[in-house]
């Protein structure tokens, strides 16, 4: 069972990672649908393709969150 025996910080980290991943998957699906609709317009298709590439890069970037503590500040950092 996921989350069992974790610290509150660990649970927060996992919940944040899951929420961001879910949001990015939804956004990616939405953009995929937009691309299908826009196939008739070349310039729009090119724009949406570029947007999809950026979403994929963002999704890759945001799947490694970590909590960092320093100078009395707690930060959620995505690596």
C-alpha positions as CSV (number, residue, x, y, z in Angstrom):
1,X,0.0,0.0,0.0
2,X,1.5,3.3,-1.1
3,X,2.2,5.9,1.5
4,X,2.3,3.5,4.4
5,X,5.1,4.3,6.9
6,X,6.0,7.5,5.2
7,X,6.7,10.8,6.9
8,X,4.3,13.7,6.3
9,X,6.9,15.3,4.1
10,X,7.2,12.2,2.1
11,X,3.5,11.9,1.7
12,X,3.3,15.6,0.6
13,X,6.1,15.0,-1.9
14,X,4.3,12.0,-3.4
15,X,0.9,13.7,-3.5
16,X,2.4,16.8,-5.2
17,X,4.2,14.6,-7.8
18,X,1.0,12.7,-8.5
19,X,-1.1,15.9,-8.9
20,X,1.4,17.5,-11.3
21,X,1.7,14.4,-13.3
22,X,-2.1,14.0,-13.6
23,X,-2.5,17.6,-14.6
24,X,0.2,17.3,-17.3
25,X,-1.4,14.1,-18.6
26,X,-4.8,15.8,-18.9
27,X,-3.1,18.8,-20.7
28,X,-1.3,16.5,-23.0
29,X,-4.5,14.7,-24.0
30,X,-6.3,18.0,-24.6
31,X,-3.5,19.2,-26.9
32,X,-3.6,15.9,-28.7
33,X,-7.3,16.4,-29.5
34,X,-6.6,20.0,-30.6
35,X,-3.9,18.8,-33.0
36,X,-6.4,16.3,-34.5
37,X,-8.9,19.0,-35.0
38,X,-6.3,21.4,-36.5
39,X,-4.9,19.1,-39.2
40,X,-6.5,21.1,-41.9
41,X,-4.6,24.3,-41.1
42,X,-0.9,23.8,-41.6
43,X,0.3,26.8,-39.6
44,X,-2.0,26.0,-36.7
45,X,-0.9,22.4,-36.8
46,X,2.8,23.5,-36.7
47,X,2.0,25.7,-33.7
48,X,0.2,22.9,-31.8
49,X,3.0,20.4,-32.6
50,X,5.5,22.8,-31.0
51,X,3.2,23.2,-28.0
52,X,3.0,19.4,-27.7
53,X,6.8,19.1,-27.8
54,X,7.0,21.7,-25.0
55,X,4.4,19.9,-22.9
56,X,6.3,16.7,-23.2
57,X,9.5,18.4,-22.1
58,X,7.8,20.0,-19.2
59,X,6.3,16.6,-18.2
60,X,9.7,15.1,-18.2
61,X,11.2,17.9,-16.2
62,X,8.5,17.9,-13.6
63,X,8.5,14.3,-12.6
64,X,11.3,14.5,-10.1
65,X,10.2,16.8,-7.2
66,X,12.3,17.1,-4.1
67,X,12.0,19.0,-0.9
68,X,15.0,21.2,0.0
69,X,15.6,23.0,3.3
70,X,18.0,25.8,3.7
71,X,18.2,29.3,5.4
72,X,14.9,28.6,7.3
73,X,13.1,28.0,4.0
74,X,11.4,24.8,2.8
75,X,11.2,24.6,-1.0
76,X,9.6,22.1,-3.4
77,X,12.1,21.8,-6.2
78,X,11.5,20.0,-9.5
79,X,14.6,18.3,-11.0
